[in-house]
């Protein structure tokens, strides 16, 4: 009997461990609770810039609101790399607002929001990006979020947002395995390539095609304010991105 109990004990431990809930708070971060939350599930990560002048001010805003009402995010990363958590990972933070990415129309329910202390026009310090990469690795690992599913706030809401801006190092993230980036040797798009159809396939909503194109250029070409029609370089980049990548589906 004792032998049977000894054999069953490890099995019981594994079953209990599998049923245990994920921790509500990330031990990597300082817990600064925001009440602006509700239950949700994440399949994507959205990168923001605070567009404010300090971590202290952003912590206050993310625990109260702005001119549009109550706002929050799951995480805030300071320029020095300090990491704060405001909403538990499994809760719904109010960071994305209205918008769409692929088939996901309620980004707040489907995403984890990460704010970076930046005015969306300045360089992002290495300490801040290093902290972001550690956090992305942690979140994607624990929640099985596809590492390609890291997008800009402007990607989902191109008519009203520009963050994290042209200075954000998307190529650095892609080299670390997060988000997507075209290969340096990507050739031209094939003849007959339908740019706007490809934009939709990639994930952009085309309610305002020009705004979507600006968001695309901001992220993949570090270009701001170019309202010219899509050109060969835009098509080359977009075609290269679509080869390995497909946007997430909503749940």
N, C-alpha and C positions, 0 to 999 in steps of 0.2 A: 504493500500500500504506500509506504514511504517513497519507494522508487517511482511509482506512478505520479505521486504528488510532485516529486522533484522534476519529473519530465514535463508536467503540466504547468508548472510555475512560470517558466520562460514564455510559454505560449500565451498564458493569461496576461503577462506583462505586455507582450507585443499587441494583443487585442486592445488593451486599455490605452496604450500609447497611440494606437491608430485612431481611437475614438476621442482622444483629448483635443479640445479646441485649440486653435492657434492663439498665441498670446495677444492680448488686446493692445499692448504697448511694445514698441520696438526698443530693445535695450540699447540700440546704437544712438538714440536721440534723447534729448531733454523733453520731458512731457510737459506741454503747456496747453491744457485742454481748451478747445473751442466748443461751445454748445451747438454750433451750427452744423448739424449732422443728422443722418438717418441711415438705416441699413442699406447696403448695396453690395454688388459683386464686381470685381475688376478684371478686365481682359486687356487693358491698354493703360499706358502711362502718359500723362500730359505734362509737358515742361512749360513753365510760366516764368516771366520776369515780373517782379513786384512793381516796377516803375515808381518806386518811392525812394526816400533818401536814407533810410536806416532800417536795420532789423527791428529795432524797438517800435518804430512806427508801423512796420508791416505786421508785427505780432499783434499790435492793437487792432489794426484794420481787420485782420483775419479772425479775430475773436469778437468783432462787433459788426462792421459793415462799411460800405462806401456809399456813393450817391445812388447806386442801384439797389441798395438793400443789404441784408446780411450776406457775408462772404466768408469762406474758409478754404483751407487746403489741408492735405494730409501732412505735408512736410514743408519746411522753410529752411533753406541753406544760406548761411551768411557768406560774405565775401572771404572771410577767414576760414571757411570750412565748417564752422559750427553748425550742427544739425539739430533742428527742433521738430517735434511731432505735435501737431495740434488736434488731429482727428485720428482715431483708431483706423487701422488699415481696412477693417471689414465694415466700416461705417461710410455713409454717403456724405462727402464734403461738398460744399457749394463753391466750386472753383471754375467750372467750365462755362456755365451759362448756356445760352442757346447756340446751337450749331449741329454739325453732323460730320461724321467721318465714316466712309464706307456705308454700311447699313446701320451703323450705330447712331441713333438720334437722341438718346439721353446719355450724354457723356458723363454726367455726374454719377449716374448709377453704374456705369461700366468702367470707370477709370480711377486711377490714383493720381492726385494732383501734387506736383512738386513745384514750389515757388523758389526762385533764386533772387537774392537781393541784388538787383541791377535795374538800371533805368531803361533797359532795352536798347541802349545806344553805346554803352561802354564795354570794354573787354571784360571777359570773365576770368578772374584770377585762377591760377593752377590749383590752389588749395580748395577752391569752391568746386571745380570740375572733378578733382580727385574724390571729394566727398560725395558728389553726385554719382560717380561711377560705382563707388562702394554701395551706395543706397540702391541703385538700379540692379546691381548683382544680387543683393539681398532680396529685393522684392520679386524679381523675376524667378529666382530660385525657389523661394518659399511659396509663391502663388502660381507657379507655372505660367506666368505671363510670357508670351512669345517675345524674345528680345528684339525682334524687328518692330514691335508695336510700341514704339516711343515716338511721340509726335509733338509738334509745337501747338501752343494755344491758337496761334494764327492759322494753323492748318484746318482746324475744325470750325473756326469762326473768322474767315478771311475778310468779311466786310466790316468788322469792328475791332479786330485785334491785330497787333503786329509782333507781340512777344513770342519767344524770347529775343527776337531781333536778329539783324544781320551779323552781329558780332558773336553769336553763339556758335561754338565749335562742333557742328554736327559731324564733320569728318572725323574728329578726335573720338567722338562717341562711337561712330561706326567702326573705327579701327579697334575699339575695345569690345565690340560685339553688340552694340545697342543702336537701334534705329537702322536706317539704310543710307547708302551712299553709292553713287555710280562709280564703277572702276575707272581708273585714269585712262585706260586704253580703250574705253568704249567707242565703238565706231558710230557712224551716222545711222539715223533711223531708216528703215527700209522705205522704198518708194510706196506711196499710198498710205503711210502711217497716219492714222486719224488721231491727232493730238488731243482733241477734246474728249473723245471716247476713252482714250488712254488716261486722261486726268480723272475721269469718273472711275475707271477700273482701279486706279491707284488709291483712291479714297476721297478725293476732293469733291465737294458739292459744287454744282455749277449754277446755283441760283443767280450768282453774279460772276460770270466767267472771268472778267477782268480782275476782280478782287482775288479769285482763286489763283490766277496766274501770278499776281503780285506776291501772294503767299508762297507759291512754288519757287519763284525766283529768289525771294528773300532767304529761303531755307537752303536751296541747292546751288545758288549762284552768288549769294551774298550781295544781291542787287536790290536797292530800294528805289521806288518811284519810277520804274520803267514800265510805261503803259503801251509800249509797242506791241503789235501782234506777235504770237509765238513764232520763233525763228528756228533755224536748224540746230542751234546749240540747245535750245529748250527741248526740242524733239529728241535729240541724241541722248540727253540726260534721262528724260522720261522713259524712253524705250529701254535703256539700260536698267533702270530701276524696276521695271515690270518683269524682267526675266526671273529674278529670284523671289519676288515679293508679291503678296496679295493682302489687301486690308482685312482687318478682323471682322467677324460677323457678330451682331448683337446677340444677347442672351435673353 
